[in-house]
Structures are given as structure tokens and as C-alpha cells.
Amino acid sequence: MEKVITGMIRRAARLMLEFADPAVYSKGRHADFVTEADVAVQDYLIGELSRAFPQARFLAEEGEGQQLTDTFTFIIDPIDGTTNYFRRRRCSMISIGAVEGKEPVFGMIYDPYRDELYHAERGKGAWCNAERLHVADMPLEKALIGLGSGPYYEDLFDLTSRSFAALLPKAADIRRTGSACMDLCDVAAGRSDGHFEWQLQPWDYCAATLLVEEAGGRCGNILGGLVTYDRGIPHLAASARIYDELQAILQQVWRAGQP
């Protein structure tokens, strides 16, 4: 599987980079965009994966009416960091996850700007190109924490702001790239120590969750419980050392905002 999908994701990246000035459309919410490149890359990947894995089903960002079952399913984000992409910030990635029985079994994420290919298979570790990945072992006071702000979820603005304010005095600093995949790859690679977003979708975190877990980290729902792949959740990923502490802080912030 890895060899076949590696070729596909690299070809999809070439297609993505061919668009010098892609058309940009609104999905109807504030700052929620899709480009013609997103659609082209997704169509390409679904076509190629369908031919290579005819039994597979698909759950993809630019799709409608899709439901996850126990059947082997690819969960795809054709361009994670769409706003970065059309603003030419060179901080966007292609993500392909595979789940079976609603649990991740394979993940691959490609950064075409740095030629970094992240991949993981259940029980076989996490890798970037040929380098084995391991999460860091920093205490919270020395930790870098990634934040996803979700500008299209206006009802979460206050919660996100209060989370930032609560963490800033406790961690070394907060980071925001505009690509959840990149932030989660940084956790897996030990370049940062955690990442959270109060509403994240399965195509954003499917492949990267497996990557973090196979690198020795933990992922879950901020409010408790495991990661699910059939709907968006408040997603948290962190090194094993700080996961519980980080989750407790965020839960406290959430409770403080409840009526």
C-alpha cells in the first residue's frame, strides 16, 4: 500500500503546484474557501485510489453525503491549508488516511514544498522520508503548543481565545501554521509538543492521528474519549508527557464558559 500511495500522492502534489493562480470559491461560511486545485487533486486521488483499491470507499473534504462505515475507507484532504495555498505561503499538505472498522490503519501526508513524506502504518512506527519519528519529552513549561483557530466557526471564537490566554503563561509558546496536518506532523516529529483545535474534521486529522500515535504520542477528544472518524471533534494531540495536563487545562477553560 505504501509504495502505491507514495506515487499517487507525489503526482497529486505536482498537479497541485501546477495551478499558478487557482480560482477561489467560498463554501458559504466566513473564511471557508475551496479552490479549483482542491477539487482537481481530490478527483485525481479518488480516481487513482479507486482503480488500485476497488473495494475502498471514500470520505473526502470536498464531498457531500458521505458516511463512514466499517468498510475499508480512505479519508482525504486534498489540500490542507487552502488559504495558505492560494496566498502562496508554502504551508499546505496533502493527506490520505485509511480506516477499517472505523479505526485508522494507514496514513500518508506530503509536504510538496519541502519534499517531506510522512507515513505511518498501524504497529509499524511513524516516518518522515527514511527518518523514524518520535514525539518530544518536554515538560509543559518548555512546550510549544500548536493551535487551530477555525475562523469559520464563529461560535468558537471566545473559547479559542480563552484557551490561548490560559495556555500562554503555562507553556513556552503557542504556534499557528494554518495547516492542522503540519501542526500534527510537528508533534509526531518532536518539533512541537501538542496541538489542539476545538472543531477539527476527520480529513484534517485521520492520517496525522495515526502518525502521532505511532510516534509515541496520544490523541483524543479534548472533552474526553477517543478520536472518532465519522464526524468532527474537539481534537487534541500531544506527547505522552503533557497530554493529561494539557487536556485538563482545556477542559477547565471549556467548563468556565458553560452556563
C-alpha positions as CSV (number, residue, x, y, z in Angstrom):
1,M,0.0,0.0,0.0
2,E,2.7,2.5,1.0
3,K,4.6,2.2,-2.3
4,V,1.4,2.6,-4.4
5,I,0.1,5.6,-2.5
6,T,3.5,7.3,-2.4
7,G,3.4,7.5,-6.2
8,M,-0.1,8.8,-6.2
9,I,0.4,11.5,-3.6
10,R,3.6,12.8,-5.3
11,R,1.7,13.0,-8.6
12,A,-1.2,14.8,-6.9
13,A,1.3,17.3,-5.5
14,R,2.6,18.1,-8.9
15,L,-0.9,18.7,-10.0
16,M,-1.5,21.0,-7.0
17,L,1.6,23.1,-7.8
18,E,0.7,23.4,-11.5
19,F,-2.0,25.9,-10.6
20,A,-0.3,29.3,-10.8
21,D,-3.4,31.3,-9.9
22,P,-6.3,28.9,-8.9
23,A,-9.8,30.1,-8.8
24,V,-11.1,30.5,-5.2
25,Y,-14.7,30.0,-4.1
26,S,-16.4,30.4,-0.7
27,K,-18.1,27.5,0.9
28,G,-20.6,29.9,2.5
29,R,-19.0,30.5,5.9
30,H,-16.6,33.2,7.0
31,A,-13.1,32.5,5.6
32,D,-14.0,29.0,4.5
33,F,-12.5,28.6,1.0
34,V,-12.1,25.9,-1.7
35,T,-10.0,26.3,-4.8
36,E,-10.2,24.6,-8.2
37,A,-6.9,22.9,-7.2
38,D,-8.6,21.3,-4.2
39,V,-11.2,19.7,-6.4
40,A,-8.8,18.7,-9.1
41,V,-6.4,17.0,-6.6
42,Q,-9.3,15.2,-4.8
43,D,-10.8,14.0,-8.1
44,Y,-7.4,12.7,-9.2
45,L,-6.8,10.9,-5.9
46,I,-10.2,9.3,-5.7
47,G,-9.8,8.1,-9.3
48,E,-6.4,6.6,-8.8
49,L,-7.2,5.0,-5.4
50,S,-10.4,3.6,-6.8
51,R,-8.5,1.8,-9.5
52,A,-5.8,0.5,-7.1
53,F,-8.2,-0.4,-4.3
54,P,-11.6,-1.2,-5.9
55,Q,-13.1,-2.3,-2.6
56,A,-12.5,1.0,-0.9
57,R,-15.0,3.7,0.0
58,F,-14.2,7.4,0.4
59,L,-14.7,10.3,2.8
60,A,-13.2,13.5,1.5
61,E,-13.3,17.1,2.4
62,E,-14.8,18.4,-0.9
63,G,-17.7,15.9,-0.9
64,E,-21.3,15.6,0.3
65,G,-23.5,12.9,1.7
66,Q,-20.6,10.7,2.7
67,Q,-21.0,8.4,5.7
68,L,-18.3,6.3,7.4
69,T,-19.0,2.5,7.7
70,D,-16.8,-0.4,8.9
71,T,-15.7,-0.9,5.3
72,F,-12.1,0.0,4.3
73,T,-12.3,3.7,3.6
74,F,-9.9,6.4,2.5
75,I,-10.3,9.8,4.3
76,I,-8.7,12.5,2.1
77,D,-7.8,16.2,2.5
78,P,-6.7,17.2,-1.0
79,I,-5.1,20.4,0.3
80,D,-4.8,21.0,4.0
81,G,-4.1,24.7,4.4
82,T,-6.2,26.0,1.5
83,T,-5.9,29.7,2.4
84,N,-2.1,29.3,2.8
85,Y,-2.1,27.6,-0.6
86,F,-3.8,30.4,-2.6
87,R,-1.9,33.0,-0.7
88,R,1.3,31.3,-1.6
89,R,2.5,30.8,2.0
90,R,4.0,27.4,1.1
91,C,2.4,25.8,4.1
92,S,0.0,23.2,2.7
93,M,-0.1,19.5,2.6
94,I,-2.0,16.5,1.0
95,S,-3.3,14.0,3.5
96,I,-4.5,10.4,2.8
97,G,-5.7,8.3,5.7
98,A,-7.2,4.8,5.6
99,V,-9.6,3.4,8.2
100,E,-11.1,-0.1,8.6
101,G,-13.7,-0.8,11.3
102,K,-13.7,2.9,11.8
103,E,-10.1,2.8,13.1
104,P,-7.0,4.2,11.3
105,V,-4.7,1.6,9.7
106,F,-2.6,3.8,7.4
107,G,-1.7,7.4,6.9
108,M,0.4,9.4,4.5
109,I,0.9,13.2,4.4
110,Y,3.0,15.0,1.9
111,D,4.6,18.5,2.0
112,P,5.4,19.3,-1.6
113,Y,7.3,22.4,-0.7
114,R,9.9,20.6,1.5
115,D,9.6,17.2,-0.2
116,E,8.7,15.6,3.2
117,L,6.7,12.5,3.1
118,Y,5.2,11.5,6.4
119,H,3.7,8.0,6.7
120,A,2.6,5.5,9.3
121,E,1.0,2.1,9.4
122,R,-0.6,0.6,12.5
123,G,2.0,-1.1,14.6
124,K,5.0,-0.2,12.3
125,G,6.0,3.2,13.6
126,A,5.9,6.7,12.1
127,W,8.3,8.1,9.5
128,C,9.3,11.2,7.6
129,N,11.0,10.0,4.4
130,A,13.5,7.5,5.9
131,E,13.7,9.0,9.4
132,R,11.9,7.3,12.2
133,L,9.8,9.8,14.2
134,H,9.4,10.2,18.0
135,V,7.5,12.7,20.0
136,A,9.4,15.0,22.3
137,D,9.6,14.7,26.1
138,M,9.4,18.3,27.2
139,P,7.5,19.5,30.3
140,L,4.6,21.9,29.7
141,E,6.6,24.9,30.8
142,K,9.1,24.2,27.9
143,A,6.5,23.0,25.4
144,L,5.4,24.5,22.1
145,I,1.7,24.1,21.6
146,G,0.0,24.3,18.2
147,L,-3.4,26.0,17.9
148,G,-6.0,25.7,15.3
149,S,-8.3,28.7,15.3
150,G,-11.1,27.6,12.9
151,P,-12.0,31.1,11.6
152,Y,-15.2,29.7,10.0
153,Y,-16.6,28.5,13.4
154,E,-17.7,31.9,14.8
155,D,-19.3,30.2,17.9
156,L,-15.9,29.0,19.0
157,F,-14.0,32.4,18.8
158,D,-14.4,33.1,22.5
159,L,-13.5,29.5,23.6
160,T,-10.4,29.6,21.3
161,S,-9.3,33.0,22.6
162,R,-9.7,31.9,26.3
163,S,-7.8,28.7,25.6
164,F,-4.9,30.7,24.1
165,A,-4.9,33.0,27.2
166,A,-4.9,30.1,29.6
167,L,-2.1,28.3,27.9
168,L,0.3,31.2,27.2
169,P,1.5,31.6,30.8
170,K,1.9,27.8,31.2
171,A,3.7,26.8,28.0
172,A,6.8,28.1,26.3
173,D,4.8,29.5,23.4
174,I,1.9,28.9,21.1
175,R,2.2,28.3,17.3
176,R,-0.3,28.5,14.4
177,T,0.6,27.5,10.9
178,G,-2.8,27.4,9.3
179,S,-2.4,23.7,8.5
180,A,-3.6,21.2,11.1
181,C,-1.7,18.4,9.2
182,M,1.5,20.4,9.5
183,D,1.0,21.1,13.2
184,L,0.3,17.4,13.9
185,C,3.3,16.3,11.9
186,D,5.4,18.7,14.0
187,V,4.1,16.9,17.2
188,A,5.0,13.5,15.7
189,A,8.4,14.7,14.8
190,G,9.1,16.3,18.2
191,R,9.3,19.8,16.8
192,S,6.4,20.8,19.0
193,D,4.7,19.1,21.9
194,G,0.9,19.4,21.4
195,H,-1.8,20.7,19.1
196,F,-5.5,21.3,19.7
197,E,-8.5,22.7,17.8
198,W,-12.0,22.9,19.2
199,Q,-13.6,21.7,16.0
200,L,-11.5,19.6,13.6
201,Q,-12.7,17.3,10.8
202,P,-11.7,13.7,10.1
203,W,-9.9,14.6,6.9
204,D,-7.7,17.1,8.8
205,Y,-6.6,14.6,11.5
206,C,-7.1,11.0,10.2
207,A,-3.7,10.3,8.8
208,A,-1.9,12.6,11.3
209,T,-3.6,11.0,14.3
210,L,-2.1,7.7,13.4
211,L,1.3,9.4,12.7
212,V,1.3,10.9,16.2
213,E,0.3,7.7,17.9
214,E,2.9,5.6,16.1
215,A,5.5,8.2,17.1
216,G,4.6,7.6,20.8
217,G,2.1,10.4,21.3
218,R,-1.5,10.4,22.3
219,C,-4.6,11.7,20.6
220,G,-8.2,12.1,21.8
221,N,-11.2,14.3,22.2
222,I,-10.5,17.3,24.3
223,L,-13.6,16.8,26.4
224,G,-12.8,13.1,26.9
225,G,-12.9,9.8,25.0
226,L,-11.2,8.6,21.9
227,V,-10.8,10.1,18.4
228,T,-13.7,9.3,16.1
229,Y,-13.6,9.4,12.3
230,D,-17.2,9.8,11.3
231,R,-17.6,13.4,12.5
232,G,-15.6,16.4,13.6
233,I,-14.5,16.6,17.2
234,P,-12.5,18.9,19.6
235,H,-9.2,17.2,18.7
236,L,-6.1,17.1,20.9
237,A,-2.7,15.6,20.2
238,A,0.3,15.7,22.5
239,S,3.3,13.9,23.7
240,A,2.5,11.4,26.4
241,R,4.3,13.5,29.0
242,I,1.9,16.5,28.8
243,Y,-1.3,15.1,27.3
244,D,-3.2,14.8,30.5
245,E,-2.1,18.2,31.8
246,L,-2.9,19.9,28.6
247,Q,-6.3,18.2,28.4
248,A,-7.1,19.3,32.0
249,I,-6.3,22.9,31.3
250,L,-8.5,23.0,28.1
251,Q,-11.4,21.2,29.9
252,Q,-11.2,23.8,32.6
253,V,-11.4,26.6,30.1
254,W,-14.4,24.9,28.5
255,R,-16.2,24.4,31.8
256,A,-15.7,28.1,32.7
257,G,-17.7,29.1,29.6
258,Q,-20.7,26.9,30.3
259,P,-23.9,28.5,31.6
